Amino acid sequence: MLEVTGLSARAGSFVLDDASLTVLPSSCHVILGPTGSGKTLLLESVIGLRKPEGGKIILDGQDITDLQIERRGLSYVPQDLALFPHMTVRENILYPVRIRGSKHDAENGIVRELVDSLGIGHLLDRSVRNLSGGERQRTALARAVASGCNYLILDEPLSALHESLKKELWYLLKDLQRRYDLALLMVTHDLEEAFFLGDTVTVILEGRVRQQGEKADVYEHPASVDVAKFLGIRNLFNVRTERTADGFLWGYCDDLRATFRLLRPELKLARNETSSFVVGIRPEDVAILDPETSEPCGTNIIEGTVRNTYENGSFLTLIASSNTSSTFVEAVLPRTMAKKLGVSRGSSVLLRLPEESFFLIDSNSPQTSSTARLP
C-alpha cells in the first residue's frame, strides 16, 4: 500500500498544501484536476524528484520520504515519457532490468510477455526517434512494467494521443494492471479517462485536495460547488428548506422559483438541520416530458423554452430557460427522442428534475459558492 500523508510541496510561488491519499495494492488511484492545480507537483514529490516541505510517503510500511529515487520501489512514466533517444526500443525496455542486474529476465520471461501483449515485437530494433505517439506510449509502459516495481506512477501519459488511440491504451493499461498485479497512481485532467481507469479518485483544485473517495461516490456526490463545476455539472441551484411532508424534504428553489421534492427527511441533510443549500443535477438526469401526455403542475416539473441545442453524435444537448425566471437548465437526451418530442430551438418543453437524481451541497461547506446561470 502507498500512503501519502499531509504532503506539502512548493514550486516557485505555487504551494501544494496538506495532500493525503492512499493507493491500495492492485488498484488504480487517479488524481484529477485542471492544469496548474498541483497534480504533477504531487507526483514529483512522491517519486522523489522534488523534496516535500512536510508530510510522509509510506510504501508497504516503509517510510520512503527521504529515499533516493532509485531506492523507492516506484516506476515513473512522465508526461513526456522520457525515453532515451539514442537507444532502440529493446534497449529502452531492458534498461531498468539490466540496472537491476537480472540478465535472465532481460532476454525472456516478463519482458518477452510484455512485448507480445503490447504488440511492439516488430519495433524492438527500431530507434525510438522513429516511433509514432502510440508506439512511444507502449514502449514507455513496457519499460515501466519491466522494472519489476508493483507501483506505477503515471503523469498524464496519454494526453498527447488522439481519442481512439487513447481509449485503446485504456484497455491495455487495465489489462497490464490485472496481468501483473500492479497498483497505479495516475494524474489526468480527462474526466472520462479518470472514471474509466480509476477505482478511487482525488480531486485537487488550487493546490488542495477538495474531495476523494470511491469514484462512484465522487461522481454522484460532489462535495462542493467547485468540485461539481470541475466535473462539468452546471445545473446548480440555490434551495431553501420549506417543510417535510409525505416522507420527503421539500425546498424552494430561488433560482427557478419553484418548489421541489428533494429527499426523505431522515437522510443526511435533514439530520444536519441545514436550511439553505445548493442542489445539483446532471444534464443526463433531467427528463424531457411529452407536453401532450404530461401535466406541467406535476412534482418537480418546470416549464421552459429551448434557447439553444448542440448535437453530439447520437445525443442532443439543450439549454432551456425557465418560464418563471432567467435561470437556465441543461439537459441531454438521445437525438431520436428529441425528434420524437419535437425539441428544437424556440420550442416549449416540460423539464422534470427527479429527486432521486439530485445531489445536495451544504451552503456552509468549504469552497461552496452558489450559481445557477449557464454562460
Backbone hydrogen bonds, N-H to C=O, Kabsch-Sander energy under -0.5 kcal/mol:
donor,donor_aa,acceptor,acceptor_aa,energy
2,L,23,V,-2.4
3,E,1,M,-0.6
3,E,58,I,-3.3
4,V,21,L,-3.1
5,T,3,E,-0.5
5,T,56,K,-2.6
7,L,19,A,-3.0
8,S,54,G,-2.2
9,A,16,L,-2.1
11,A,14,F,-2.4
14,F,11,A,-1.9
16,L,9,A,-3.1
17,D,15,V,-0.6
17,D,207,G,-2.7
18,D,16,L,-0.5
19,A,7,L,-2.9
21,L,4,V,-2.3
23,V,2,L,-3.0
24,L,22,T,-0.6
27,S,24,L,-1.5
29,H,184,L,-3.0
30,V,28,C,-0.5
30,V,200,T,-2.5
31,I,186,M,-3.4
32,L,30,V,-0.6
32,L,202,T,-3.6
33,G,188,T,-1.1
37,S,34,P,-1.5
42,L,38,G,-1.9
43,L,39,K,-2.1
44,E,40,T,-3.0
45,S,41,L,-1.6
46,V,42,L,-2.0
47,I,43,L,-2.7
48,G,44,E,-1.2
49,L,44,E,-2.1
50,R,44,E,-1.6
53,E,8,S,-2.6
54,G,8,S,-1.4
56,K,5,T,-2.3
58,I,3,E,-3.0
59,L,62,Q,-2.8
60,D,1,M,-2.9
60,D,58,I,-0.5
62,Q,59,L,-2.2
64,I,57,I,-2.6
64,I,62,Q,-0.7
65,T,57,I,-0.6
67,L,64,I,-1.3
71,R,68,Q,-1.6
72,R,69,I,-1.5
75,S,151,Y,-2.5
77,V,153,I,-3.1
81,L,78,P,-1.5
82,A,80,D,-0.9
87,M,84,F,-1.6
89,V,123,L,-0.5
89,V,126,R,-2.0
90,R,124,L,-2.7
92,N,88,T,-2.3
93,I,89,V,-2.4
94,L,90,R,-2.5
95,Y,91,E,-1.1
98,R,94,L,-2.8
99,I,95,Y,-2.1
100,R,96,P,-1.6
101,G,97,V,-0.8
102,S,97,V,-1.6
103,K,101,G,-0.9
106,A,102,S,-1.2
107,E,103,K,-0.8
107,E,104,H,-1.2
108,N,104,H,-1.1
111,V,105,D,-0.6
111,V,108,N,-1.3
113,E,109,G,-2.2
114,L,110,I,-2.6
115,V,111,V,-2.6
116,D,112,R,-2.1
117,S,113,E,-2.7
118,L,114,L,-2.3
119,G,115,V,-0.5
119,G,116,D,-0.9
120,I,115,V,-2.0
121,G,115,V,-0.5
123,L,120,I,-1.7
124,L,121,G,-1.0
126,R,123,L,-2.4
128,V,87,M,-1.5
130,N,127,S,-1.7
131,L,128,V,-1.3
136,R,132,S,-2.3
137,Q,133,G,-2.1
138,R,134,G,-2.1
139,T,135,E,-2.1
140,A,136,R,-2.5
141,L,137,Q,-2.3
142,A,138,R,-2.5
143,R,139,T,-2.4
144,A,140,A,-2.1
145,V,141,L,-2.5
146,A,142,A,-2.5
147,S,143,R,-0.9
148,G,145,V,-1.7
151,Y,73,G,-0.5
152,L,150,N,-0.5
152,L,183,A,-2.8
153,I,75,S,-3.6
154,L,152,L,-0.6
154,L,185,L,-2.7
155,D,77,V,-2.6
155,D,153,I,-0.5
156,E,154,L,-0.9
156,E,187,V,-1.6
159,S,156,E,-1.2
161,L,158,L,-1.6
166,K,162,H,-2.6
167,K,163,E,-2.3
168,E,164,S,-1.7
169,L,165,L,-2.0
170,W,166,K,-1.3
171,Y,167,K,-1.5
172,L,168,E,-1.5
173,L,169,L,-2.6
174,K,170,W,-2.3
175,D,171,Y,-2.2
176,L,172,L,-2.8
177,Q,173,L,-2.6
178,R,174,K,-2.1
179,R,175,D,-2.8
180,Y,176,L,-2.4
182,L,177,Q,-1.8
183,A,150,N,-3.1
184,L,27,S,-2.7
185,L,152,L,-2.7
186,M,29,H,-2.6
186,M,184,L,-0.5
187,V,154,L,-2.7
188,T,31,I,-2.2
191,L,189,H,-0.7
194,A,190,D,-2.4
195,F,191,L,-2.3
196,F,192,E,-1.4
197,L,193,E,-2.6
198,G,194,A,-2.3
199,D,28,C,-3.5
200,T,28,C,-1.7
201,V,213,G,-2.8
202,T,30,V,-2.7
203,V,211,Q,-3.5
204,I,32,L,-2.8
204,I,202,T,-0.6
205,L,208,R,-2.3
207,G,37,S,-2.0
208,R,205,L,-1.4
210,R,203,V,-2.9
210,R,208,R,-0.5
211,Q,203,V,-1.2
213,G,201,V,-1.9
215,K,199,D,-2.0
218,V,214,E,-2.2
219,Y,215,K,-2.5
220,E,216,A,-2.5
221,H,217,D,-2.3
226,D,367,Q,-1.0
228,A,224,S,-2.4
229,K,225,V,-2.8
230,F,226,D,-2.1
231,L,227,V,-2.2
232,G,229,K,-1.8
233,I,228,A,-2.5
234,R,232,G,-0.6
236,L,234,R,-1.6
237,F,279,V,-2.9
239,V,277,F,-2.8
240,R,252,Y,-2.4
241,T,275,S,-2.7
242,E,250,W,-3.0
243,R,250,W,-1.4
245,A,248,F,-2.3
248,F,245,A,-2.0
249,L,263,L,-4.9
250,W,243,R,-3.1
251,G,260,F,-2.4
252,Y,240,R,-3.0
253,C,251,G,-0.5
253,C,258,A,-3.5
254,D,238,N,-1.2
254,D,252,Y,-0.8
255,D,238,N,-0.8
257,R,253,C,-1.5
258,A,253,C,-1.3
260,F,251,G,-3.0
262,L,249,L,-3.5
262,L,260,F,-0.5
263,L,249,L,-0.6
267,L,264,R,-2.0
270,A,267,L,-0.5
271,R,267,L,-1.9
272,N,268,K,-1.9
273,E,270,A,-1.4
274,T,269,L,-1.5
277,F,239,V,-2.4
278,V,361,I,-2.9
279,V,237,F,-3.0
280,G,359,F,-2.9
281,I,235,N,-1.6
285,D,282,R,-1.8
286,V,282,R,-0.5
286,V,283,P,-0.9
287,A,285,D,-0.5
287,A,352,R,-2.5
289,L,287,A,-0.6
289,L,350,L,-2.5
293,T,290,D,-1.5
294,S,290,D,-1.3
298,G,295,E,-1.6
301,I,298,G,-1.4
302,I,351,L,-2.6
304,G,349,V,-2.6
305,T,321,S,-2.1
306,V,347,S,-2.8
307,R,319,I,-3.3
308,N,319,I,-1.5
310,Y,317,T,-2.8
312,N,315,F,-2.9
315,F,312,N,-1.9
316,L,333,L,-3.0
317,T,310,Y,-3.2
318,L,316,L,-0.5
318,L,331,A,-2.8
319,I,308,N,-2.7
320,A,318,L,-0.6
320,A,329,V,-2.7
321,S,305,T,-2.7
322,S,327,T,-2.5
323,N,303,E,-2.6
325,S,322,S,-0.8
328,F,372,A,-0.8
329,V,320,A,-3.0
331,A,318,L,-2.3
332,V,283,P,-1.9
333,L,316,L,-2.1
335,R,314,S,-2.9
338,A,334,P,-2.4
339,K,335,R,-2.5
340,K,336,T,-2.0
341,L,337,M,-2.3
342,G,338,A,-0.7
342,G,339,K,-0.6
343,V,338,A,-2.8
346,G,306,V,-2.9
347,S,344,S,-2.3
349,V,304,G,-2.6
350,L,289,L,-0.6
351,L,302,I,-2.8
351,L,349,V,-0.5
352,R,287,A,-2.9
352,R,350,L,-0.5
353,L,300,N,-2.5
357,S,354,P,-1.6
358,F,355,E,-1.0
359,F,280,G,-2.1
361,I,278,V,-3.1
363,S,276,S,-1.1
365,S,362,D,-1.8
368,T,365,S,-1.3
369,S,367,Q,-0.6
